[in-house]
């Protein structure tokens, strides 16, 4: 479960509604030795009093879903190492019908596109 932290600039209680206007994360792919840093996601927004809020969220897991079995996809080892785990589930899709899908978890958001391109 992600841990939620409220930045010092915020006076927002933990469970107040926030209109999200921007998100971001660190480290980026340009950070030297980014593998040595934990992923921190930032959610910027406005609370009900129109005060700027910045939430820091840790322990998030970037992911995508696919019908293809990731073990059957030819992914180079140096790219496959960014996959942290794979789960097989029956998920509801846009058609609201349960479909078997694989959830592929990735270490950092900027690696999702690199890995996703190997899937149909």
C-alpha positions in Angstrom: 0.0 0.0 0.0 1.4 3.4 -0.9 2.5 5.8 1.8 1.1 9.3 1.4 3.0 12.3 2.6 1.8 15.9 2.5 4.4 18.5 1.6 5.1 21.4 4.0 3.5 23.8 1.5 0.2 22.1 2.0 -2.3 22.5 4.8 -4.5 19.9 3.3 -5.9 17.2 5.7 -5.1 13.7 4.6 -8.6 12.9 3.2 -9.5 16.3 1.6 -10.6 16.4 -2.1 -7.9 17.7 -4.4 -8.3 18.7 -8.1 -5.2 17.2 -9.8 -3.5 19.6 -12.2 -0.2 17.9 -12.7 1.8 14.8 -11.8 5.5 14.0 -11.8 8.1 11.7 -10.4 11.7 11.3 -9.5 14.2 10.0 -10.4 14.1 10.5 -14.2 15.9 8.5 -16.8 18.4 11.3 -16.9 19.3 10.9 -13.2 22.8 9.3 -12.9 22.5 5.9 -11.2 18.7 6.2 -11.0 18.4 2.6 -9.9 19.8 3.6 -6.6 16.9 5.9 -5.8 13.3 5.0 -4.8 10.5 6.1 -7.0 8.6 9.1 -5.6 5.5 10.3 -7.4 4.3 13.9 -7.0 0.7 14.9 -7.3 0.1 18.7 -7.7 -3.3 20.2 -7.3 -5.8 22.6 -5.7 -7.8 21.8 -2.7 -11.4 23.0 -2.0 -10.0 26.3 -0.7 -8.0 26.8 -3.9 -4.8 26.3 -2.1 -1.9 24.7 -3.9 -1.1 21.2 -2.7 1.8 18.8 -3.4 1.4 15.2 -2.3 4.4 12.9 -2.3 3.5 9.2 -2.8 6.0 6.4 -2.3 5.8 2.6 -2.9 3.9 3.0 -6.2 4.4 0.4 -8.9 4.2 1.4 -12.6 2.4 -1.2 -14.7 0.6 -2.1 -17.9 -1.8 -4.9 -18.9 -1.5 -7.2 -21.9 -3.2 -10.3 -23.2 0.2 -11.7 -24.3 2.1 -14.0 -21.9 5.2 -12.0 -21.1 7.2 -15.2 -20.9 6.4 -15.8 -24.6 7.6 -12.4 -25.7 11.2 -11.9 -26.9 12.6 -9.1 -24.7 16.4 -8.6 -24.4 17.7 -9.4 -20.9 19.0 -5.8 -20.3 15.4 -4.5 -20.8 13.6 -7.5 -19.1 15.5 -6.7 -15.9 13.2 -3.6 -15.4 10.2 -5.9 -15.0 9.7 -6.4 -11.3 6.9 -9.0 -11.4 4.1 -10.4 -13.5 0.6 -11.4 -12.4 -2.1 -13.2 -14.3 -5.6 -12.0 -13.5 -9.0 -11.9 -14.9 -9.8 -8.2 -15.3 -12.7 -6.2 -16.6 -11.9 -4.3 -19.8 -13.5 -1.4 -21.5 -16.2 -3.7 -22.7 -16.9 -4.5 -19.1 -16.4 -8.2 -19.8 -13.9 -10.2 -17.7 -10.8 -11.0 -19.8 -7.6 -12.8 -18.9 -4.9 -10.3 -18.7 -1.3 -10.2 -17.5 -0.2 -7.3 -15.3 3.4 -6.4 -16.0 5.0 -4.3 -13.2 7.9 -2.1 -14.1 10.6 -0.5 -11.8 10.2 3.1 -13.1 7.5 4.9 -15.3 10.0 5.9 -18.0 10.7 2.2 -18.7 7.1 1.3 -19.3 7.1 2.4 -23.0 10.4 0.7 -23.7 9.0 -2.7 -22.5 5.5 -2.2 -23.8 6.8 -1.9 -27.4 7.6 -5.6 -27.4 4.0 -6.5 -27.0 1.3 -6.5 -29.7 
